[in-house]
């Protein structure tokens, strides 16, 4: 099964998310969320602080960016944050109000193989049915958007995708991320906490 982009899954309903993240505020209905496999430019759940408490929020995955093209400027979406020193990300990373958590139940990466028929592998964290990518967000013309950070891969992900892996936070570090801490949080989740399934 091939797709245009690696994806992630969030297969839990919002009641489970609210319990997992300690959200007591009202949240939007499930009707705003697509199928559990989430793609760029689609709506997805995030968790952030608002008026001093955690809320569930629906945002679009993909940070708009205008780039030059043969027929003039065009807009693309950047889905992940790799270079933390880039001016594109520096402002959002410096503001705790623009931090968010991206709830995940599993994520995918393409492995090596024949072009046009790359195998897709799914990764999960068995001890944590819902885990979190470290994300940033901002308002946009059509509503809030988000992207999530990546880091060097661990020994489970590296043989399949040696370039990077999503920055998965330890549960005890989620509040630190939302409160604006950064440096020591940018590290791969230990490999012994993860598993990978057979290729699709």
C-alpha positions in Angstrom: 0.0 0.0 0.0 1.6 3.3 -1.1 0.7 6.8 -0.1 2.1 10.2 -1.0 3.3 10.8 2.5 4.0 8.9 5.7 1.1 9.2 8.0 0.1 8.7 11.6 -2.9 7.2 13.3 -5.1 8.5 16.1 -7.7 5.7 16.7 -9.0 6.8 20.1 -12.1 8.9 20.6 -12.0 12.3 22.2 -13.2 11.0 25.5 -10.1 8.8 25.8 -7.9 11.8 24.8 -9.5 14.0 27.4 -8.8 11.4 30.1 -5.3 10.8 28.9 -4.3 14.5 28.9 -6.4 15.7 31.8 -8.7 17.9 29.7 -11.8 19.0 31.5 -12.8 21.9 29.1 -15.4 21.3 26.4 -14.1 20.1 23.0 -15.4 19.8 19.5 -17.3 16.7 18.3 -15.8 13.8 16.4 -17.5 15.0 13.2 -14.6 17.4 12.7 -12.0 14.6 12.5 -11.4 12.3 9.5 -10.6 8.6 9.6 -8.0 7.4 12.1 -5.2 7.5 9.5 -4.2 11.1 9.3 -2.7 12.9 6.2 -1.2 16.3 5.7 -3.7 19.1 5.1 -6.3 17.2 7.1 -7.8 18.1 10.5 -6.4 16.4 13.6 -6.6 16.6 17.3 -4.0 18.6 19.3 -3.6 19.5 22.9 -2.5 22.9 24.1 -2.9 25.4 26.9 -5.6 28.1 26.8 -6.3 30.4 29.8 -4.2 28.2 32.0 -5.8 24.8 31.3 -5.3 22.1 28.7 -7.8 21.9 25.9 -8.4 19.6 22.9 -8.2 21.6 19.7 -8.7 20.7 16.1 -6.0 21.9 13.7 -4.8 21.2 10.2 -1.6 19.3 9.8 0.8 21.4 7.7 2.5 24.7 8.1 1.8 27.0 5.1 4.9 28.3 3.3 5.1 30.3 0.1 7.8 29.2 -2.3 8.8 30.5 -5.8 7.7 28.4 -8.8 7.9 28.5 -12.6 4.5 30.1 -12.8 4.9 32.4 -9.8 4.8 31.9 -6.0 2.9 28.8 -4.8 1.9 27.6 -1.3 3.1 24.4 0.2 2.7 22.8 3.6 5.6 21.8 5.8 4.6 18.9 8.0 7.6 18.5 10.3 10.3 20.7 12.0 13.8 19.4 11.7 16.1 22.5 11.7 15.3 24.1 15.0 17.6 27.1 14.2 15.7 28.0 11.1 14.1 31.4 11.1 10.9 29.7 9.9 10.5 28.0 13.3 12.4 30.1 15.7 9.5 32.4 16.6 7.0 29.7 17.3 9.5 27.6 19.3 10.3 30.6 21.5 6.7 31.0 22.6 5.1 28.5 25.0 1.7 29.7 23.8 2.5 28.2 20.4 3.5 24.8 21.7 1.1 21.8 21.4 1.0 18.0 21.8 0.0 15.8 18.8 -1.8 12.7 20.1 -0.8 9.5 18.3 -1.5 5.8 18.5 1.0 4.8 15.8 3.1 6.4 13.0 4.5 5.2 9.7 7.7 5.6 7.7 8.6 4.3 4.2 11.5 1.9 4.1 14.1 1.3 1.3 12.8 -0.4 -1.8 11.9 -0.1 -5.4 10.8 3.4 -6.4 7.0 3.6 -6.6 6.6 0.5 -4.5 8.3 1.4 -1.2 7.3 -0.7 1.9 5.4 1.2 4.6 6.2 0.3 8.3 4.1 1.2 11.3 5.7 2.0 14.7 4.1 2.1 18.1 4.8 2.4 21.8 3.2 -0.7 23.4 3.3 0.7 26.9 1.5 3.9 25.9 -1.7 3.4 23.8 -1.7 7.2 23.2 1.7 9.0 23.0 2.6 12.5 22.0 4.7 14.2 19.3 6.1 17.5 20.3 4.3 20.1 18.1 4.0 23.8 17.4 1.0 25.6 16.0 -0.1 29.0 14.8 -3.3 30.7 13.4 -3.7 30.8 9.7 -6.3 32.2 7.2 -8.5 29.1 7.3 -7.9 28.1 10.9 -5.1 26.9 13.2 -2.3 24.7 11.7 0.4 22.6 13.3 3.7 20.8 12.5 5.6 18.4 14.7 9.3 18.2 15.5 11.7 15.4 14.3 15.0 14.2 15.7 17.7 11.7 15.0 16.2 8.1 14.7 16.7 5.4 17.3 17.9 1.9 16.4 14.3 0.7 15.7 13.5 3.5 13.2 17.0 4.0 11.7 17.2 0.8 9.5 13.9 1.8 7.9 14.2 5.6 7.9 17.7 6.8 8.7 17.1 10.5 8.2 14.8 11.3 11.2 11.9 10.2 13.3 9.2 12.1 15.1 10.1 13.7 18.4 8.1 11.5 20.9 7.9 13.0 24.4 8.0 11.0 27.6 4.7 11.4 29.3 6.4 13.2 32.2 8.0 15.7 29.8 4.8 16.8 28.1 4.1 19.6 30.6 7.7 20.8 30.2 7.2 21.0 26.4 4.0 22.9 26.7 5.6 25.3 29.2 8.4 26.2 26.8 11.4 23.9 27.6 13.3 22.6 24.6 17.0 21.6 24.6 17.2 18.4 26.6 13.8 17.2 25.2 15.1 16.9 21.6 16.2 13.3 21.7 14.8 10.0 20.2 12.6 7.9 22.4 14.6 4.9 23.6 14.4 2.0 21.2 13.4 -0.5 23.8 10.1 1.3 24.2 9.1 0.9 20.6 8.1 -1.8 18.2 7.7 -2.0 14.4 5.2 -4.1 12.4 5.7 -6.0 9.2 5.8 -3.9 6.0 2.7 -3.2 4.1 
